[in-house]
Amino acid sequence: MALFSIGVDLGGTNFRAAAIGQDGSLLDKISGSTNSAGGRDAIVDSIVNAVVTLRDRRTGDQLAGTGIAVPGFILIEEGLVLGSPNLPALDNFRARDAFEERLKATVILENDANAAALGEKWMGAGRDVNDLVLLTLGTGIGGGIISDGKVVHGYLGMAAELGHMTVDLNGNPCGCGNSGCLEKHASATAIATMARHLSLGDNLSSEDVYKLAMQGNAGAQRVFECMGQALGLGLATYIQVFNFPLYLLSGGPLAAWDLFAPAMFREIERRSFNYRACRNIKPTRIEKALLGGDAGLFGAAYLPFQAMGSGA
């Protein structure tokens, strides 16, 4: 009898679910619509049906539990989704209890960026370390912190809002109420916003700006230099605070690594004495994450194994 878990990565539009073995092997995978327009009950129905389907396909094997990665703020101890900007139907919802009642099995909730960091620790770029920081670059910037192999939650479960560290005192206003947040200066949205301010074109996506930069457009190249500077400032601060061996970046904008990384590393070098001091001893690593969009799926699946003390 083989032990497996089920991981669910819940997005605003779609979800993915997978049965994953204790050794990290992907056994089965399905995806579907979140059905968010149908409200809370429709979302729960979609996830429950997917988990039941995966579970029933593995008759004879033992299910360790189900981990669900949710975009939003989660009070971990209570299993309460306090707020989810992409899934407002789940706001103030005791999701863990609802899923466990339907599935009659253990369910563990986790923030999606935290789950992605845990996935990278388990089966990705962080397999050789117990301490790492992950930045997820997308519409905004999320983050996850792994210390001693476990997610750092804080006292409520809302730690690692790394995208909302101030990198510019007079920077762009952010939806969180602050201004100058890292995500307003280094996310995919920020790339498109900077391009618009430079009049590079109408309705450009971050991918469009990348293509312009690769074609030699000086303005587009400057956008990625500014992005790199902001990331470098943020990462230099994280290095000073955590002194971890590994800092990972993930998300669509990584395609532009060669455009923003030089400015990023220059900024880290200039601002972090920890980074400079360790260079010739045990260098601090700043690298690309490896699992891409599957990181949260693997991290969610790892949660039950970790909870029962049988994780790899």
N, C-alpha and C positions, 0 to 999 in steps of 0.2 A: 504494500500500500504506500503510494507516494504522497508526500505532503506538498500542497500547493496553496497559493493564496490568489485572491482576485483584487486587482487594482483598477480603479476607475478614475479617469481624468475628466472632470466635468467642466465644460466650457459654456460660454454664453449662448452659443448656437448648437454646437454638437458635443458629443461625449465619445470617449473611447474606453473600452473595458478589456482586460486581458487576464487570462489565467497564467500565472507565472510560477515555475517550480522553485524549490528552496535553493537551488543552485543558480537561480537567475535565468533559467531557460524559459523562453516564450513558448507556451504550450498551445495557446488559443487566443484569438483576438477578434473582437467585434466592435462596431461603431454604429452610431445612430444620432438622431435628432434629440436635442435636449427637451424639445417641446415646451419651451419656456412661455410661449404665448398661451398655453393652456393652464398656466398657473402652477402653484406648488404641487398639487396632486399629480398633475401630468408629468412633472419633472421626476417625482419620486417613482411613479409608475415606470417611466423609461429606464431608470437605473435599476430598479428591482428586477424588471423583466430581463435585462441584460445579464445581471449577476446570476439569476436563476438559470438562464440558458447556459452560461459557462459552467456553472456548478453541475448541472444535470448531464453535461457532455462528459464529465469525468467520474462516472460511476466507478466505485471501487477505490478511488483516491480520497485522501483526507483533506478537507478544507480548513486551513488555519484561521481564516477570517477574511474580511473585506476591508480594504483601505480606499477611502474616497478623497481625492484632491479637489478642493473647492476654491474658486477664485473669490477671495474676500476675507473679512475679519472673522475669526472663529475663537470663541471662548472654549479652549480645549477641554478643560475639566468638565464643563457642562454639556459639551457637544452641541453648542449653540452657535449657529451662523448669525453673527451680530449684524453684518451688513455685507452685501455682495453687489457691487455696482453693475456687473454684467448679468446678474440674475436677481433682480430686486424681489422676485417672488419668494426668495429664500430669506429675506431680511427677518431677523428676530424669530428664527425657526429652529426648534430643537431637532435638527436633522438626524443626528445620530440615533436618537430614540425612535424616530419614525422609521428609519431604515432597519434598525434591529427588530422592531415589532413586526415588520413585514417579512424579513428574512429569517427570523428566529435564529440568528447567529451574530457573532461579534462583528461590529463595524467600528472603524476608527476614522475620524475625520482629520484632515490636515489642510492647511493653506496650500494652494497649488505651487507657489514658488518654494515653500519649504519642502514640499514633496519632491520637486525637481532637484533641489540640493541633495536630498537624501538619496535619490536615484543615482545621481552622479557619484556619490560616495560609495554606493553599493556596487554598481555595475558600470560606472563611467570613468571619467577622468580622475576621480578622487579615490580610486580603489586602494591606492598605496598610502593614504593618509587618514588620520582620524579627525582632522580639523581643517575646515575649508569654508570659504565664503563664495556664494554664487550670486551673480547679478543676471537677471533675465531682462534682456532688452527687447521691447516690443512697443505697443501703443504707449505704455508707460514703462517704468522700470520697477521690477519686483526684486526680491532678494530672499536668500535663505542662508542661515548660519548653522554649520555642523560643528559641534564641539564634543570631543571624546566619542565620536561616532553617532551622536544624537542631535536632533533638532533643538536649537535654542529657541524657546518659546517666550521667555519673559513670564511675568507673574499672571498674565491673563491669556497668553497665547498670541500676542500681537507684536512680538519682537521682529526685528529684521526688515523694517520698512526702509530699506537701504536707498530706495529711489527718492526718498523725501529728506535726504540730507542736503542742507544748503551749500551750494557751490558758488553762488554769486549773490552777494548782499543786495544788489540792485537788479537782480535777474527777473525773469518772466514770472508772472503770477501763476500759481498752481491751484488746481481744484481742491487740494487738501487744505487751503487757507493760507499757506506759506507762499513765499516768492523765492525764486532762485533755486528751486529743488533740482537735484540731479536729473530727474526724469524730464524736466522742462528744457534741458540742455543737451541730453545725450540719448534720448529715445528715438524710435522711428518717427513719432509725431514731431519731436523737436527738429529732426533733420528736415522734414517737409516744411515746418514753420520757418526755419532759417532760410530755406531756399525761396520761400514766398517773399520774405522780407528783402531778399537780395534781387527780387524780380527776375528769377531764373525761368519762370514759366507759371502757367495757371494750373492749379489742381495737381501739382506734382506729388507723387508718392516718394517715400524714402528710396525705393528701388529706382525710380526715375532719376533721382538726384545722384544715385550711385552710378548709373549709366552715363550721365553727363560728366561726372568726375573722371570716369575711365576714358572718356573721349577727350579729356584735356581741358574741360571747362574750369577756369581758375576759380570762379565763384563757388561752384560745387565742391571743388577740392578744399576751399576754405571752410565750407560747412563741416566737412569731416575732420579738419584740423581743430575746429572749435569743439566738436564732439569729443575728440581725443583729449583735449585739454580738460574738459569737464570730467570725463571718466578718470583721467589721471589724478585730478584733485581728490575725487571721491575715493579712489583706490589707495592713494597715499594715506589718507586719513584712516581707512580700514586697517591698513598695514600697521600704522602706529598704534591703533587701539587693540587689535587682536594678536598681532605677531604670529599669525598662522602661516603654514608653509605654502598654501595654495589658494589662489583667487581665480574663479572661473567666470567667463562671460558666455552667455548663450542668447539665441534669438536671431531673427532675420538680419539685423544690421551687421552681424558678424561677416557677411559676405564682403563688407568694406574694410575688413581688418587691416589690409595693407595701406589703406588710406588714413585710418584714424590711429592705428597702433603706434606709429613713430611719435606723434605728439603726446599720446597717452604715456608712453614710457619715459619721455623727456620730463613730463610733469611729475611722475612718480619719483624719478631720480632726483629731481630738484627739491621735492617737498618731504621725502621720507628718509630720515637718517637710518631707520631700521633697515630699509631696503638697501641702502648703500653699505651699511656696516656688515650685512650678511652676505654680500655678493660673492666674496671669495671663500666663504665658509660653507654655508648651506643656503644657496640663493633662494629668495622668495620667488615662487612661480606665479606668473599671471598668464593664463592659457585659455584656449577655447574649450568649452564643454564638449563632450563627445556624443551624448545621447539624443541631442536635438529635441524634437517634440515628444519623444518617448520618455524623457527623464521623469516627468511627473507620474507617468503610468508605472514605471518601475519603482519609484519612491513610494507611491501609494500601496503597491503590492508588498513592499518590504515591511510596512508598518506592522501587520499581524505577526510576521516572523520575529521582528524585533521585540514585540510585546510579549511573546511567549518564550523569548530567550533562545530562539533557534535560528536567528539570522546568520548569514554567512559572514 
